[in-house]
Amino acid sequence: MAHIKLHIPGPVEVSEKTFKAFASPMIGHRGQGFKDLYAKIQPQLQTLLATRQLVYLSTSSAWGVMEGAVRNLVAKKVLCCMCGAFSDKWLDVARRCGKAAEGLQVEWGSPIRAAAIDAKLATGEFDALTLIHNETSTGVMSPLAEIAALKRKYPDVMFIVDAVSSLTAVPIDFDALGIDVLLAGTQKAFAMPPGLAVFTCSPAALAKAATLKDRGYYFDFVEFQKNAEGDMTPSTPSIGHIYALASKLEDFFAEGLTARFARHAHLAGRTRDWAARHGFTLFPEPGFESVTLSCINNGAKPGGRVVDVAKLQKLVKDQGFLIDGGYGKIKGTTFRISNMGDETDATMSALYSALDSAMQKL
Ligand SMILES: *Cc1c(COP(=O)(O)O)cnc(C)c1O
């Protein structure tokens, strides 16, 4: 069957070059070859995350590290900042880990703001918070710098940040922000196959984790640090993914991170223009639109055009492209178009043409 090109917000399209690297011959994960591979990419990962801390490789999807962060860092109570399907779910996951957890819920489409977090942390009840930087279900990017600035006021609260659909598309300076955990899965803005997560921890997070019981083993942050010091991972990693990551990092630095960030902003802007041209409004609150995907309003909020999303998807799919029909409780009343990863003006133009011709038939 012919491949339908992915413009859903994860997994996204993977290049031939990446797949080729993924299929490199296998090596032993305790041998020098593996250590050399990890040692080669470590400084590139540190540049990408703007950190002097070691960057860890977890053979899991993002949720593994999201759950692990809660197990490693929550002793008292975690504040889960909730503004969409993924961030809402983190509260449930924390409770399933047996942790005391409370939600800070804002309406879907709105960002998380520092003032609301400040009011909650001022109670002194919390020793950790979870935040999703780019809520993929709503297309909302919360103001990370504004939120991270709170860390100075609450140095003992662990700031756990999911940048699954934003890392590599916008600058995220881990050390400068002063946050405690930053994590991303590789099937979103990294444009790699699903199954690997990249993350780092502050020295304070590592010190705190060491004091917690029941961290388990597979996602024990102390184990990740100990192993990373020797260019290894705690358990046998998906070595193919790490070859693919090395290839992808080559691509990122060949393009230049600044150019990569600008490309994502530019292409998201083009999708917003496409939506406006067809009479649609956007789901996110103005000023907080994601640069990796666009969540287009289709009746979830008043105003703007409304179409049969299933029909739009089918008409676009017949032309070789997969777009998303909305996630969770806003399925059908929104739809999403991803521009993350390797997309260019040319590839996005092909998608907009297919969308234009589909719109003529609706
Ligand atoms: C996709 C996504 C996740 C979940 O990732 P998995 O790979 O399914 O574990 C978490 N957070 C955000 C923001 C996402 O976009």
The ligand as an SDF file (V2000), in Angstrom:
LIG
                    3D

 15 15  0  0  0  0  0  0  0  0999 V2000
    2.7280   12.5490   22.5290 C   0  0  0  0  0  0  0  0  0  0  0  0
    2.8670   13.2510   23.8230 C   0  0  0  0  0  0  0  0  0  0  0  0
    3.0570   12.5510   25.0120 C   0  0  0  0  0  0  0  0  0  0  0  0
    3.0040   11.0610   25.1110 C   0  0  0  0  0  0  0  0  0  0  0  0
    4.0050   10.4860   24.4300 O   0  0  0  0  0  0  0  0  0  0  0  0
    4.1200    8.8970   24.3190 P   0  0  0  0  0  0  0  0  0  0  0  0
    5.2030    8.7920   23.3290 O   0  0  0  0  0  0  0  0  0  0  0  0
    2.8120    8.3850   23.8130 O   0  0  0  0  0  0  0  0  0  0  0  0
    4.4460    8.3790   25.6430 O   0  0  0  0  0  0  0  0  0  0  0  0
    3.2520   13.2760   26.1650 C   0  0  0  0  0  0  0  0  0  0  0  0
    3.2500   14.6080   26.1600 N   0  0  0  0  0  0  0  0  0  0  0  0
    3.0570   15.3080   25.0400 C   0  0  0  0  0  0  0  0  0  0  0  0
    3.0650   16.7930   25.0970 C   0  0  0  0  0  0  0  0  0  0  0  0
    2.8570   14.6550   23.8380 C   0  0  0  0  0  0  0  0  0  0  0  0
    2.6650   15.3670   22.7160 O   0  0  0  0  0  0  0  0  0  0  0  0
  1  2  1  0
  2  3  1  0
  2 14  2  0
  3  4  1  0
  3 10  2  0
  4  5  1  0
  5  6  1  0
  6  7  2  0
  6  8  1  0
  6  9  1  0
 10 11  1  0
 11 12  2  0
 12 13  1  0
 12 14  1  0
 14 15  1  0
M  END
$$$$
